[in-house]
Amino acid sequence: MKTKILLLCLGLSVLTLAFSACGNQDKKTTTTDQKISEKVVYTCTMHPEVISDKPGKCPKCGMDLVKKEPSKENSTMNEDSAEMKNMEKK
């Protein structure tokens, strides 16, 4: 009887470890995919239309290009697009 209980506990432990290991792999893959899809973009604070994939100087004013967050870039581009559409209507 003790042997059956011991084997049952051992079996449950193995299954628990197997399921928890499978769950962790999905999280790691998602994080890796997010890092690959994120792209670093540099822009000038005075001339936001100047965009580069590496740091350097703004060709218009010579200021240092600063890193821009990808999520902010998308929202800024959407706001700029909306402003341009409003200007074209006027």
Helices and strands as residue ranges (DSSP letters): H 2-37, E 41-43, E 51-52, E 66-68, H 70-89
